[in-house]
Each structure stands twice: as structure tokens, then as C-alpha cells.
Amino acid sequence: MEQCNTGLPEFKIANLFEDIDTLKLAQEAAIKILSKDSKLEKPENMLLKRLIKDKFLNRIEI
């Protein structure tokens, strides 16, 4: 895995057989956060919102 500038590992491809538990936890966490703050406007979610924008805004990867 590559390291991105946040210190968190950057996944390029997940192995569904090996990573299913981690992917489920990530999905559950994302659903929980978005159900309480769908636009990520709460102070505790501002960094997450910025990281998502930095990662995906105006970016196309093939």
C-alpha cells in the first residue's frame, strides 16, 4: 500500500476475500457519519470533507 500525505494507507484495489471485514467496517462507519451529517458540515467532519474533496474533486483515474 502507498502512504498518502495524511499518514493513512491509500488502497488502490481491495481484495474482497481478504479485506471484506475491513470494507464492511468502513461502509458501516460511512453510513453512520452520513446519516447524521449528510453534507459533512459538522465541525468533527470538516477534515473528512476536505480529504474527500482533495482526493476526488476534478480527478479521473482509469
N, CA, C and O atoms as a printed pandas DataFrame, in Angstrom:
     atom_number atom_name residue_name chain_id  residue_number  x_coord  y_coord  z_coord
0              1         N          MET        A               1    0.823   -1.186    0.000
1              2        CA          MET        A               1    0.000    0.000    0.000
2              3         C          MET        A               1    0.862    1.243    0.000
3              4         O          MET        A               1    1.930    1.271    0.611
4              5         N          GLU        A               2    0.397    2.264   -0.684
5              6        CA          GLU        A               2    1.081    3.542   -0.688
6              7         C          GLU        A               2    0.656    4.344    0.529
7              8         O          GLU        A               2   -0.426    4.131    1.076
8              9         N          GLN        A               3    1.491    5.246    0.940
9             10        CA          GLN        A               3    1.130    6.168    2.009
10            11         C          GLN        A               3    0.763    7.496    1.379
11            12         O          GLN        A               3    1.512    8.018    0.553
12            13         N          CYS        A               4   -0.379    8.050    1.755
13            14        CA          CYS        A               4   -0.731    9.384    1.291
14            15         C          CYS        A               4   -0.298   10.383    2.357
15            16         O          CYS        A               4    0.129    9.981    3.440
16            17         N          ASN        A               5   -0.400   11.654    2.072
17            18        CA          ASN        A               5    0.143   12.665    2.965
18            19         C          ASN        A               5   -0.586   12.767    4.294
19            20         O          ASN        A               5   -0.141   13.520    5.160
20            21         N          THR        A               6   -1.657   12.064    4.497
21            22        CA          THR        A               6   -2.367   12.093    5.777
22            23         C          THR        A               6   -1.827   11.059    6.748
23            24         O          THR        A               6   -2.198   11.051    7.922
24            25         N          GLY        A               7   -0.953   10.188    6.265
25            26        CA          GLY        A               7   -0.442    9.121    7.109
26            27         C          GLY        A               7   -1.305    7.877    7.060
27            28         O          GLY        A               7   -0.951    6.852    7.643
28            29         N          LEU        A               8   -2.425    7.952    6.376
29            30        CA          LEU        A               8   -3.310    6.795    6.228
30            31         C          LEU        A               8   -2.954    6.053    4.956
31            32         O          LEU        A               8   -2.588    6.685    3.966
32            33         N          PRO        A               9   -3.049    4.740    4.950
33            34        CA          PRO        A               9   -2.737    3.998    3.737
34            35         C          PRO        A               9   -3.757    4.278    2.650
35            36         O          PRO        A               9   -4.944    4.456    2.923
36            37         N          GLU        A              10   -3.284    4.315    1.421
37            38        CA          GLU        A              10   -4.165    4.533    0.282
38            39         C          GLU        A              10   -4.357    3.202   -0.423
39            40         O          GLU        A              10   -3.395    2.602   -0.903
40            41         N          PHE        A              11   -5.606    2.736   -0.486
41            42        CA          PHE        A              11   -5.900    1.470   -1.147
42            43         C          PHE        A              11   -6.149    1.734   -2.626
43            44         O          PHE        A              11   -6.979    2.573   -2.976
44            45         N          LYS        A              12   -5.451    1.036   -3.475
45            46        CA          LYS        A              12   -5.718    1.120   -4.907
46            47         C          LYS        A              12   -6.780    0.095   -5.280
47            48         O          LYS        A              12   -7.734    0.405   -5.993
48            49         N          ILE        A              13   -6.605   -1.124   -4.792
49            50        CA          ILE        A              13   -7.559   -2.201   -5.060
50            51         C          ILE        A              13   -7.702   -3.018   -3.783
51            52         O          ILE        A              13   -6.711   -3.366   -3.142
52            53         N          ALA        A              14   -8.937   -3.318   -3.424
53            54        CA          ALA        A              14   -9.179   -4.169   -2.258
54            55         C          ALA        A              14   -9.363   -5.604   -2.734
55            56         O          ALA        A              14   -9.934   -5.851   -3.796
56            57         N          ASN        A              15   -8.886   -6.520   -1.954
57            58        CA          ASN        A              15   -9.118   -7.927   -2.210
58            59         C          ASN        A              15  -10.375   -8.305   -1.436
59            60         O          ASN        A              15  -10.352   -8.355   -0.206
60            61         N          LEU        A              16  -11.453   -8.566   -2.133
61            62        CA          LEU        A              16  -12.737   -8.809   -1.480
62            63         C          LEU        A              16  -12.706   -9.986   -0.520
63            64         O          LEU        A              16  -13.430   -9.991    0.475
64            65         N          PHE        A              17  -11.888  -10.970   -0.800
65            66        CA          PHE        A              17  -11.824  -12.129    0.089
66            67         C          PHE        A              17  -11.039  -11.820    1.362
67            68         O          PHE        A              17  -11.425  -12.242    2.452
68            69         N          GLU        A              18   -9.948  -11.091    1.222
69            70        CA          GLU        A              18   -9.105  -10.788    2.372
70            71         C          GLU        A              18   -9.569   -9.554    3.153
71            72         O          GLU        A              18   -9.358   -9.470    4.363
72            73         N          ASP        A              19  -10.193   -8.608    2.472
73            74        CA          ASP        A              19  -10.493   -7.308    3.067
74            75         C          ASP        A              19  -11.971   -7.083    3.382
75            76         O          ASP        A              19  -12.357   -5.973    3.748
76            77         N          ILE        A              20  -12.797   -8.108    3.247
77            78        CA          ILE        A              20  -14.244   -7.930    3.399
78            79         C          ILE        A              20  -14.628   -7.363    4.760
79            80         O          ILE        A              20  -15.511   -6.509    4.837
80            81         N          ASP        A              21  -13.992   -7.813    5.828
81            82        CA          ASP        A              21  -14.325   -7.304    7.166
82            83         C          ASP        A              21  -13.987   -5.819    7.289
83            84         O          ASP        A              21  -14.765   -5.047    7.850
84            85         N          THR        A              22  -12.845   -5.428    6.771
85            86        CA          THR        A              22  -12.438   -4.021    6.805
86            87         C          THR        A              22  -13.358   -3.167    5.943
87            88         O          THR        A              22  -13.744   -2.066    6.334
88            89         N          LEU        A              23  -13.707   -3.683    4.766
89            90        CA          LEU        A              23  -14.605   -2.940    3.879
90            91         C          LEU        A              23  -15.987   -2.766    4.512
91            92         O          LEU        A              23  -16.597   -1.705    4.375
92            93         N          LYS        A              24  -16.478   -3.779    5.191
93            94        CA          LYS        A              24  -17.778   -3.685    5.866
94            95         C          LYS        A              24  -17.727   -2.654    6.985
95            96         O          LYS        A              24  -18.657   -1.864    7.147
96            97         N          LEU        A              25  -16.638   -2.658    7.763
97            98        CA          LEU        A              25  -16.492   -1.666    8.836
98            99         C          LEU        A              25  -16.442   -0.249    8.272
99           100         O          LEU        A              25  -17.056    0.666    8.822
100          101         N          ALA        A              26  -15.713   -0.072    7.183
101          102        CA          ALA        A              26  -15.628    1.244    6.549
102          103         C          ALA        A              26  -16.991    1.688    6.036
103          104         O          ALA        A              26  -17.366    2.852    6.179
104          105         N          GLN        A              27  -17.727    0.764    5.442
105          106        CA          GLN        A              27  -19.058    1.081    4.936
106          107         C          GLN        A              27  -19.990    1.456    6.079
107          108         O          GLN        A              27  -20.730    2.434    5.977
108          109         N          GLU        A              28  -19.960    0.699    7.153
109          110        CA          GLU        A              28  -20.811    0.998    8.314
110          111         C          GLU        A              28  -20.470    2.364    8.906
111          112         O          GLU        A              28  -21.363    3.124    9.278
112          113         N          ALA        A              29  -19.182    2.672    8.991
113          114        CA          ALA        A              29  -18.762    3.967    9.525
114          115         C          ALA        A              29  -19.234    5.100    8.620
115          116         O          ALA        A              29  -19.719    6.123    9.102
116          117         N          ALA        A              30  -19.093    4.918    7.317
117          118        CA          ALA        A              30  -19.521    5.946    6.368
118          119         C          ALA        A              30  -21.032    6.173    6.447
119          120         O          ALA        A              30  -21.488    7.317    6.438
120          121         N          ILE        A              31  -21.799    5.102    6.523
121          122        CA          ILE        A              31  -23.257    5.220    6.621
122          123         C          ILE        A              31  -23.644    5.943    7.907
123          124         O          ILE        A              31  -24.529    6.799    7.898
124          125         N          LYS        A              32  -22.996    5.606    8.996
125          126        CA          LYS        A              32  -23.287    6.237   10.290
126          127         C          LYS        A              32  -22.988    7.738   10.244
127          128         O          LYS        A              32  -23.797    8.551   10.689
128          129         N          ILE        A              33  -21.829    8.095    9.708
129          130        CA          ILE        A              33  -21.458    9.511    9.618
130          131         C          ILE        A              33  -22.441   10.260    8.729
131          132         O          ILE        A              33  -22.944   11.316    9.111
132          133         N          LEU        A              34  -22.717    9.721    7.547
133          134        CA          LEU        A              34  -23.588   10.412    6.598
134          135         C          LEU        A              34  -25.041   10.472    7.050
135          136         O          LEU        A              34  -25.765   11.394    6.675
136          137         N          SER        A              35  -25.478    9.501    7.853
137          138        CA          SER        A              35  -26.865    9.537    8.337
138          139         C          SER        A              35  -27.061   10.676    9.339
139          140         O          SER        A              35  -28.173   11.178    9.504
140          141         N          LYS        A              36  -25.979   11.081   10.004
141          142        CA          LYS        A              36  -26.057   12.166   10.987
142          143         C          LYS        A              36  -25.639   13.514   10.416
143          144         O          LYS        A              36  -25.989   14.558   10.968
144          145         N          ASP        A              37  -24.892   13.500    9.310
145          146        CA          ASP        A              37  -24.353   14.736    8.737
146          147         C          ASP        A              37  -24.123   14.523    7.249
147          148         O          ASP        A              37  -22.983   14.369    6.810
148          149         N          SER        A              38  -25.197   14.512    6.472
149          150        CA          SER        A              38  -25.122   14.126    5.060
150          151         C          SER        A              38  -24.245   15.048    4.213
151          152         O          SER        A              38  -23.746   14.631    3.168
152          153         N          LYS        A              39  -24.054   16.282    4.643
153          154        CA          LYS        A              39  -23.209   17.210    3.878
154          155         C          LYS        A              39  -21.853   17.432    4.540
155          156         O          LYS        A              39  -21.078   18.287    4.113
156          157         N          LEU        A              40  -21.575   16.663    5.578
157          158        CA          LEU        A              40  -20.307   16.748    6.310
158          159         C          LEU        A              40  -20.014   18.191    6.735
159          160         O          LEU        A              40  -18.920   18.708    6.508
160          161         N          GLU        A              41  -21.009   18.830    7.354
161          162        CA          GLU        A              41  -20.873   20.220    7.767
162          163         C          GLU        A              41  -20.554   20.388    9.254
163          164         O          GLU        A              41  -20.192   21.480    9.690
164          165         N          LYS        A              42  -20.685   19.321   10.024
165          166        CA          LYS        A              42  -20.365   19.411   11.448
166          167         C          LYS        A              42  -18.857   19.568   11.623
167          168         O          LYS        A              42  -18.079   19.040   10.828
168          169         N          PRO        A              43  -18.446   20.289   12.656
169          170        CA          PRO        A              43  -17.007   20.516   12.863
170          171         C          PRO        A              43  -16.180   19.226   12.876
171          172         O          PRO        A              43  -15.072   19.198   12.340
172          173         N          GLU        A              44  -16.704   18.173   13.476
173          174        CA          GLU        A              44  -15.950   16.926   13.560
174          175         C          GLU        A              44  -15.795   16.224   12.216
175          176         O          GLU        A              44  -15.003   15.289   12.098
176          177         N          ASN        A              45  -16.537   16.661   11.203
177          178        CA          ASN        A              45  -16.461   16.030    9.892
178          179         C          ASN        A              45  -15.806   16.913    8.834
179          180         O          ASN        A              45  -15.707   16.515    7.673
180          181         N          MET        A              46  -15.359   18.104    9.223
181          182        CA          MET        A              46  -14.775   19.033    8.252
182          183         C          MET        A              46  -13.488   18.488    7.628
183          184         O          MET        A              46  -13.275   18.638    6.425
184          185         N          LEU        A              47  -12.639   17.863    8.426
185          186        CA          LEU        A              47  -11.405   17.297    7.875
186          187         C          LEU        A              47  -11.723   16.183    6.889
187          188         O          LEU        A              47  -11.102   16.096    5.830
188          189         N          LEU        A              48  -12.677   15.338    7.223
189          190        CA          LEU        A              48  -13.097   14.264    6.323
190          191         C          LEU        A              48  -13.597   14.845    5.006
191          192         O          LEU        A              48  -13.249   14.350    3.934
192          193         N          LYS        A              49  -14.408   15.888    5.086
193          194        CA          LYS        A              49  -14.935   16.532    3.886
194          195         C          LYS        A              49  -13.792   17.078    3.028
195          196         O          LYS        A              49  -13.793   16.914    1.808
196          197         N          ARG        A              50  -12.824   17.722    3.666
197          198        CA          ARG        A              50  -11.691   18.284    2.930
198          199         C          ARG        A              50  -10.863   17.175    2.276
199          200         O          ARG        A              50  -10.440   17.310    1.128
200          201         N          LEU        A              51  -10.633   16.083    3.004
201          202        CA          LEU        A              51   -9.863   14.974    2.439
202          203         C          LEU        A              51  -10.571   14.346    1.242
203          204         O          LEU        A              51   -9.928   13.980    0.258
204          205         N          ILE        A              52  -11.888   14.223    1.326
205          206        CA          ILE        A              52  -12.667   13.671    0.206
206          207         C          ILE        A              52  -12.575   14.596   -1.001
207          208         O          ILE        A              52  -12.361   14.144   -2.126
208          209         N          LYS        A              53  -12.740   15.896   -0.757
209          210        CA          LYS        A              53  -12.635   16.852   -1.867
210          211         C          LYS        A              53  -11.247   16.814   -2.488
211          212         O          LYS        A              53  -11.113   16.768   -3.711
212          213         N          ASP        A              54  -10.217   16.831   -1.654
213          214        CA          ASP        A              54   -8.845   16.799   -2.168
214          215         C          ASP        A              54   -8.587   15.540   -2.978
215          216         O          ASP        A              54   -7.890   15.580   -3.992
216          217         N          LYS        A              55   -9.139   14.439   -2.539
217          218        CA          LYS        A              55   -8.893   13.155   -3.184
218          219         C          LYS        A              55   -9.651   12.996   -4.506
219          220         O          LYS        A              55   -9.110   12.460   -5.473
220          221         N          PHE        A              56  -10.906   13.463   -4.546
221          222        CA          PHE        A              56  -11.765   13.118   -5.675
222          223         C          PHE        A              56  -12.214   14.275   -6.559
223          224         O          PHE        A              56  -12.680   14.035   -7.673
224          225         N          LEU        A              57  -12.093   15.503   -6.112
225          226        CA          LEU        A              57  -12.549   16.623   -6.926
226          227         C          LEU        A              57  -11.645   16.793   -8.136
227          228         O          LEU        A              57  -10.422   16.849   -8.005
228          229         N          ASN        A              58  -12.238   16.873   -9.287
229          230        CA          ASN        A              58  -11.509   17.076  -10.553
230          231         C          ASN        A              58  -10.448   16.004  -10.807
231          232         O          ASN        A              58   -9.379   16.295  -11.344
232          233         N          ARG        A              59  -10.747   14.785  -10.424
233          234        CA          ARG        A              59   -9.778   13.710  -10.618
234          235         C          ARG        A              59  -10.453   12.520  -11.286
235          236         O          ARG        A              59  -11.481   12.023  -10.825
236          237         N          ILE        A              60   -9.866   12.091  -12.350
237          238        CA          ILE        A              60  -10.338   10.887  -13.029
238          239         C          ILE        A              60   -9.160    9.940  -13.130
239          240         O          ILE        A              60   -8.104   10.305  -13.647
240          241         N          GLU        A              61   -9.338    8.726  -12.637
241          242        CA          GLU        A              61   -8.299    7.716  -12.691
242          243         C          GLU        A              61   -8.835    6.505  -13.415
243          244         O          GLU        A              61   -9.919    6.012  -13.104
244          245         N          ILE        A              62   -8.088    6.034  -14.361
245          246        CA          ILE        A              62   -8.503    4.836  -15.111
246          247         C          ILE        A              62   -7.479    3.757  -14.884
247          248         O          ILE        A              62   -7.616    2.654  -15.415
